[in-house]
């Protein structure tokens, strides 16, 4: 079946996409994210060096370099709130082994500040260090250790630990989800705002170049964002917020496909609503410092019944097969952190990037985003004892980060769609069912961009329809003849029938980016295959 659509690319409306929206996230003590992921002491796949690189996985470094990582947040997440950074410096054998209180694991602290920053240097990324915002002196000394170039005790410690020169860490988080009762250090908005103000003041006294990410909250019924912005809005550079989608695809198979791809629409609504809120509050409180939003945690969770056996990591990637015959498929609340990312997930991620591109035109744009997680734990890279592979979602980052332009244009799109109950992430009602809101989900979702020199126009098109090819007439500024007749094409999912297909160590390229070369357009249009992402690159004279 083929349906028709129209895509009109407008060059008179443009904004800048911040490359930091393609960022990532690492959390210690979290489902193979660090240990067995980026760090694997004693593995034949890891560096065996006398410095902080010892134990870093070479194969993971290689994949990260190939992709390019603009920014990576560490040590969490929830792990941030009880973390004491000094536990993770100095000779590894002398570091304390602690019961950490975020995930209930025993933490040996072998991967600490110097290891993380050595890893950042190896892969070529900007580090983003998150502090608990519970102890201002602890935060100041961490900045002193990483960034100060003088002759203090902490600067000497850094030199003794193998790095005489300052690391010059630019991005610093002031707490993590402090509004939540699950956090160590949970406190009121007023208390957090006072702490964040003091932390920002004295951390900047050590290094005036620091950029701060304050804790935001999209649900402002408690006045959290209002209180925080009023107090610290002129000292921070970003206000964070976190969004998670959810799917029961482990239970319901491809009947979940439509719910997965539609949740990018929920993300876009949340982003726009929060950007409007922050812009209004900033104006109300006379905040003059330019603000950006940091979506520094986001993903789609694969949830499963609580009654199923605990998921275990498979050496081939994904989860070891379990016997669930006869077990209840209700009460899907547990997150399977080892569940592989599927093609359907990839289309969801692409939709979120489209939403972030469109948000770049807002007065308070999203200027940083960090997916949870970089590898394993639902990440874009899967690492096991036998090697590391690109998850399906790795190719989404590759496509959008490395092949689109940084200048966002407007695309006026007319396509078929469906009226749907759009799932509101993992939010539940009193009966434990997913909350939904009625909305129209278009089959085609389009992001148009241009290179900085204006010589190339890039058009990313998601066809969400499960089975239908959609023929789209392509126009430039309202003119059918405005685009060249030849176009370079890359796509993802076109040669995959199963929307839940994923990659594994034994089949690493089930879902991968395909380069189709340069093709001729037929009658200024293109046929976009079902359940796929297509990138069209036009050379402009």
N, C-alpha and C positions, 0 to 999 in steps of 0.2 A: 504494500500500500504506500502511495506517495501523496503527501499533502503539500500545499503551497504556502509561502510566506514572503515577506518583504523585509529587507534590512537596508536602512538608509544611514550611512555614516556621515556625521556632521563634524566638519573641521572648525566650525566657528565657536564651539564650546569645548574647552579643554582645561585640564588640571594635571598636576604632577603626582605620579604614583611613587610613594616612598619605597625604596627597595627593602627597607626593614620589615615590610609586611610579610616577607617570605622567610621570617625567622623561625627559630626552633627552641627547644626546651629540653633540658636534662634534669632528672631528679634522682638524688642519691637514695639508696635503699628501695628502689622502685622497679620490681619486675624485670630485672635484666637490663635496665636502662644504662647503668654505670657498670656494675660488676657483671661480667659476661657479655657486656655490650661494648662501650667505648674502651673499657678497661678490663683486662683479663690477665692478671699476673701469672707467669709461668706457662702461658699458652705459647705454642710454637708460632702462632700468628701475631704475637705481640712483640714490641720492641724489647730487647734485653740490653738496656743502656744503664749506665751508672747514675743518670740524672732523672729529672721528673718525668721524662718520656717513658721510663721503664713501665711496662705493662700496658701501654696504649696499643690497641689493636691496629695493625698496619692495614688490614683489609678494609676496616671501617674508615680509617683516615683517607684511604684512596677513594672510596665512594663519596665521602664528604667533599673532598677536593674537586672531584668531577662535577658534583652538583653545584657547589658553591653555597656557603652558608653566610648570610649577611650578619646575623646576630644570634647568639645562643644564651638562654637564661639558665642559671644554676645557682644554688643547689636544689631549688624547688620553687614553687610548690609547698605543700604542707611540711616537707622536711625543713624548710627555711625557719619556721617558727621556733623549734627547739635547738637549732644548730648553733654550735660554738665554733667559729672558724679556726681558733687556735688549736683545736683538737686535730686538725688536718694539716699541720705543717711540721717540719723537722723530720728526723729519721723515722721511716715508717714503722720499724720494730718498736719504737718508743712511744708511738701514738696510742692514746687510750682507746680501749674497746668499750663502747657504750651501748646500752639499750636505748635505741632512739624511739621517740614517742609519737612519731607521725604514722609509721607503718608497722610498728611493733617488731622491728628487726634488730639484730645485733650489728652495729656499725663499727667496722675496724678502722675507719678514717684513713685508709691507705690512699684513697682518691680525695685529695683536698685542693686547696687554692692553687698551689704550684702545679699540680697535675692537670687541673682544669685549664689553667692559663697556658701550660705547655701544649695541651691538646688544641686549644684555640689557635695558637701560633702554627701548629702543624697543619691544620685544615684551612687556616686563613680566614678566621671569623672574628667579629667583635664580641668580646665577652660582656655579659649582663649579669652582674652579681646581685643577688637578692638578700637583703639583711632582714632580720626579724623585727627591727624597729622597736626592740624592747629594752635596749641598753645603749645609750648614746656613746659611752666611752668605748664599748666593744666595737661599735660601728666606726668610730674615729680611728681606732687602732688598726682596723682592717684596711681602711683607706691609706693610713700611714704605711702599713706593710706593703701594699700593692703599688702605691703611687708616689710616695714621698722620696725625693732625691737627696736628702740631707744625710746626717750622720747620727741618727737616733738609734736606740736599741732595736726598734722594729725594722728600720732600714738595714741595720747590720744583720738581723735575723734573715731577711730576704736574701741578702748577699751570701750569707753562710749556707742558705738552702739552694744556692746555685743561680741566683738571678740578681747580680749587682745593680743593674739598671731598673728604674721604675717600670712597671707593667703598663701604666697609663690607662687603667680601666675607666671607661667613660660612663657607662650606664649602671645605675644603682637603683635597686628596688627598695622602697621604704615599707617593708612588711608584705605579708601575703594573706589575703582573705581575712583580715583582722575582724571583720564584721561577723564571722562565723563562730558558733560555739564549739565547733570541732577543732579550732586553732588554739594551740598554746599561746597565751598572750591575747586572747580575745578580749576586746574592750569596747566601750561606747565610741561613737563617732567623735564626741568632744575629747575624750582621752586620747584617742588615736591622733586626732588633729594636732593636739598639743605636743605629742611625742614626735610626730613627723616634722613639725616646725622646728623643734630643737635639733633633731637629727640632721635635717637639711642644713641648718645654720652651721653646725660645728663640723660636719663632714666637708662642707665647702670651705671652711676655714683651712683645712688641710690641702684641698685642691679645688680652686674656684671653677675649674672647667667641667666639673661633674654634671651629669644630667640625671634627674631623679624621676622615678615612676612612683606616683602615689597610688594608694588603694582606693579604687572606685567601686561602685555598685549600681547595676542598672535599675534595680528596684529601689526607688527613692521614697517609698512610703514612710520609712523611718527617718528621712531627711539626711541620710548618710552623706551623699554627694554634696548636698548643699552645705553641710557643716564643714566637710573637709575642704572644699574649694574656698569657702569664706576665709578659713584660717591659713591655708598653705598654698592657695592657688598661684600666688606670685613667686613661689619658690620651686615649684615642680615644673617639669617639662611635659610629662605624660600623666594621664589618669587611666589606671588599668580597669579592665572589666573582663569577665570570663564567661564563655558560652560553650555549652556542650549539646550536641545532638544525641539521639539514642535510637537504636534499632534492635529488634528481636529476630534478626535474620537467621541467627543460629537455630531458632525454633521454627520460624514461619517460612524459611527459604525465600524464593524470589517473590512471594506475595508481599514482602516488605519493600520491594524495589521502589515503588512510587513514594512511599513514606520517607525513604532515605533521601532521594534526590530533591524532594520538596522542601526539606528542612533548611536548605540554603536560603529559602525565602523567609523562614523564621529568623535566621541570623540577620538578614538584611533589614528586617523590620526592627529588630533589637538595636542594631547599629545606628540606624537613622534616628530612632527615638532617643537613644542615649546621647548621640551627638547634638540633637536639638536641646535636650535638657542641659548639657554641659555648656553649650553656647549661651543659653538664656541665663544660667546662673553666673557665668563669667561676666556677662554684661551687667547683671544686677549688682555684683560685688566689686565692680570696677577693676577686674583683673586685666592687667596690661600685658603680662607675659604671654607669648604665643603658646597655646596648648594643643597637644595632640592626644589621641586616644591610643592606648596600648592594649590590644586584645592578646594579652600575654599568656593566656591559656585557652585553647580551643581544640575540639576534636568531635568525633561522633563515637559514642560508646556502643559496644556490642554487649547487650545485656541478656542474661539467661536465667532460668529458674533457680531459686535458692536451693531446691531439692536435688539438683544435679551434682554429681561428684565434682570436687574442685578441679578446675582446669590445670593441666600441666603442660609445660613447653615441649613441643616435639623437636627432635634434632633436625628434622627436615623443614622446620618453620611451622608456625601455627600451633595447634593444640593436639596433644595425643588423643587418639580416638577413645571415646568413653561409651559405656553401655548405659543408655538412657531409656531403653525400651520400658514402657509401663510407668515411667516417672512423670509426675505432673509437669505440664508446660505452663502453669500459671505462676503468678508472683515472680515475674522476670525483673529482679532488682539487682542481681549480682553482675558486676562488670567482668567480662572475660578479657583480661589484659593480654592474653596470648592469641586471641582470635586474629587471623590474617585480614589485611585490608583487601577488599574486593573491588571489582570494576565499579559497582554501584557506589561504593564509598568515594572512588576517584571522581565520579561526576558530582557528588556532593561537595568535595573539596574545591573543584573548579568553580562551582556556583558561589562558594564563599569568596573566592578570589574576585569574581565578578562584582560581588557586593562591595568588597573593599576598594576595588577600582572606582566604582561609582561614588563611594564615600569620600574619595580624595578631593572632590569638589566642595565638600562641606566646609563651613567656617571653622569647625573643629574636626579635622579629618582623622581617620585612623592612620597613624604614621609608624606603628610597629605592631607586629602580630607574631606569636610564638605557639606553634602547634605542640600538643602534648601527645606523644613524645617524639624525639628525633629517631630513636631506634628501639626495637622490641617494644613492649608495652604500647602496642597499637601505633608504632612508629613508621616512618617512611623507609627505614632500613631494617632488615631482619638479620640478626647475628646469632649464630649458634656455634658450638665448639668446632664444627667442621667448615665454617666459612660464613660469609655475609653476602646478602643479595639485596637488590632493589625491590621494595614492595611496589604494588601497583601505584601507590600515591607518590612515590619518588618521581615518577614520570610526569605527574601533574606539576610538581615544583619545577622540574626541568623545563617543561613547556612554557610555563608562565614567567618564571624568573629569567630564563636564558634566551627565550625566543620572542617575547613580546617587547614592545617599546615602553619607555617610561612616561610617555605623555598620553594621558587618558582622553579619549574623545567620546562624544555621545553617539550612541547607536539607537535610532528609532526603529523599533521592531514590531511588525505585525505578524503573528503566528497563531496557530491553533493552540489550545490549552485545555485545562480541565478545572472545574470547580471542585475543590478538595478540602477535606478536614486536615489542615496542615499541623503536624505534630509540633508542639512547643518545647522542643528539646526533651530533656528527661524529667520535666515537671509532671507531677501526678496529682490526680484529684483524691478526694477522701477515700474512694474505693480502690485506690492504687492503680487506676488506669491513666494512660498518657493524656495530658491535656491537649486539646486541639482548638484551632480557630479556623473558621471558614475563609478560604482565599482562592483566587484564581492562579493556577500554576501554569505559566506558558511553557510550551514544548521547547521552544528555542530560547536560550539565554545567551546574550551576546556581549562581549567586551571588545571595543575598538580602541586601538592604541597606535601611536606613531613614534618612530625613532626621534632622537633629539635633533638630528640634522634635517628632519622632514623628508628624507629621501625614501622612506619605506613605511607603508601602512600595514598594520597587523590586525587581523580579525580573528578572535577566538570565539567559537560557536559550540555550545553544548546542545545536543539534541537529546532531551530527556525521554522522549517517547520510547517505550519499550520495544515496539516492533515496526514503527513507520519511518520510512525515509521522508525527509522534508525538503522540498525544492524551494530555495529562497532566491528571489530576484535581488541583486545587489546594486545599490546606488551610492553615489558619492555626492553629498550636498544636493540631493534631490534629482540628480541626473543619472540616468541609466547608463550613459556612455562615459561616465566619469572615471571608471576604473580600467586599468589595463586588461587586455584579453587573456594574458597569461599570468599564472599565479603559482607560487611555491606552496606545497601542501605538506603538513605533518598532521598525524591524527593518532588517537588513542581509543581502543575499543572497537574499531571498525571490523577487525578480523576475529572478534571474540563473540561467540553466541551466548555464553553463560554470563549473565550479569553479576553472578557471585564468584566468577573466576578470580583466582589469586595466584601469587607467585610463591615458589618454594625453592629450596636448595637444589632439588632434583629437576625442577622445571622453572628456572628463574625468569623466563621471558614469555610466560603465558600471556601476560598483559604488559605491553611495552609500547613506547613511542615509535611510530613508523614514519619514515621520511619517504614521501611519494614522489619527490622531485618536482619539476615544473610542469604544470598541466595547462591545457587550454580551457578557458571558460566557454560554456555553451549558452549563447544568448544572454550574456551578462548575469548568469545564475550559477548556483552550485547545489548539488544534491547532498544533503547532510545525512549520513546513515544513522539508524536508530542506536540508542544507548552509546553515544560516542562524543568525543571532544575533537574538534577540528581547528587547526590554525592555518589561516590563509595569509600569505605574505605577498604584498603587492609592491613592486618597485615603482616609485613615482619620479617623473622627469624633473 
